[in-house]
């Protein structure tokens, strides 16, 4: 898991200094065929073939409460289903969460457990608990 640099800075500013940190009401789960960079660049989504990000309510119906451990872990509570591919999407190596259905800011990302090639007629999905984001002390 990797919160992007801008999200980490926003959280620290909120905790220490009281600056507002805007949490989106909706988030959008995306797939990537490349490893993103800490600044949120190099996130390469499939193009065409019915690919689109999955919109989720950003609330307790979608996400489990974070564990109070080190690392603290937060997971998806519900299945996340992408549209059925009408052609190849490539090999999916990472997932990411954005604040917009297109473009926007990458907030968080991680590698998928098993990189998978998505082809015509297949439907990428994450079962409950598959998306795991972590915060950990060094």
Residue pairs with C-beta under 8 A, 6 or more apart in sequence:
1 108
1 109
1 110
1 132
1 133
1 134
1 135
2 36
2 38
2 108
2 109
2 110
3 11
3 107
3 108
3 133
3 135
4 36
4 38
4 39
4 40
4 105
4 106
4 107
4 108
4 109
5 38
5 39
5 40
6 39
6 40
6 105
7 107
7 108
10 19
10 21
11 21
13 19
13 21
14 20
14 21
23 58
24 58
24 99
25 57
25 58
25 59
26 55
26 56
26 57
26 58
27 55
27 56
27 58
27 97
27 98
27 99
27 107
28 53
28 54
28 55
28 56
28 97
28 98
28 99
28 100
28 101
28 104
29 53
29 54
29 56
29 80
29 95
29 96
29 97
29 126
29 131
30 43
30 45
30 53
30 95
30 96
30 97
30 98
31 45
31 46
31 51
31 82
31 89
31 92
31 94
31 95
31 96
31 118
31 124
32 43
32 44
32 45
32 92
32 93
32 94
32 95
32 96
32 109
33 44
33 45
33 46
33 89
33 90
33 91
33 92
33 93
33 94
34 42
34 43
34 44
34 93
34 94
35 42
35 93
35 94
35 111
36 42
36 43
36 94
36 96
36 106
36 109
40 105
40 106
43 94
43 96
43 106
43 109
45 51
45 53
46 89
46 90
46 92
46 118
48 87
49 85
49 86
49 87
49 88
49 89
49 120
50 83
50 84
50 85
50 86
50 87
51 82
51 83
51 85
51 89
52 82
52 83
52 101
53 98
53 101
53 102
54 80
54 81
54 82
55 101
56 62
56 76
56 78
56 80
60 77
61 77
61 78
62 76
62 77
62 78
63 74
63 75
63 76
63 77
64 74
64 75
64 76
64 77
64 129
65 74
66 72
66 73
66 74
66 135
67 73
67 74
70 136
70 137
71 134
71 135
71 136
71 137
72 134
72 135
72 136
73 132
73 133
73 134
74 132
74 133
74 134
75 128
75 129
75 130
75 131
75 132
75 133
76 126
76 128
76 129
76 130
76 131
77 128
78 128
79 125
79 126
79 127
79 128
80 125
80 126
80 130
80 131
81 123
81 125
82 123
82 124
82 125
83 123
84 121
84 122
84 123
85 118
85 119
85 120
85 121
85 122
85 123
85 124
86 120
87 119
87 120
88 117
88 118
88 119
88 120
89 117
89 118
89 119
89 124
90 117
90 118
91 115
91 116
91 117
91 118
92 112
92 115
92 116
92 117
92 118
92 124
93 111
93 112
93 115
94 109
94 110
94 111
94 112
95 109
95 110
95 112
95 126
95 131
96 106
96 107
96 108
96 109
97 106
97 107
97 108
97 109
98 104
98 105
98 106
98 107
99 105
99 107
108 133
110 131
110 132
110 133
113 130
116 124
118 124
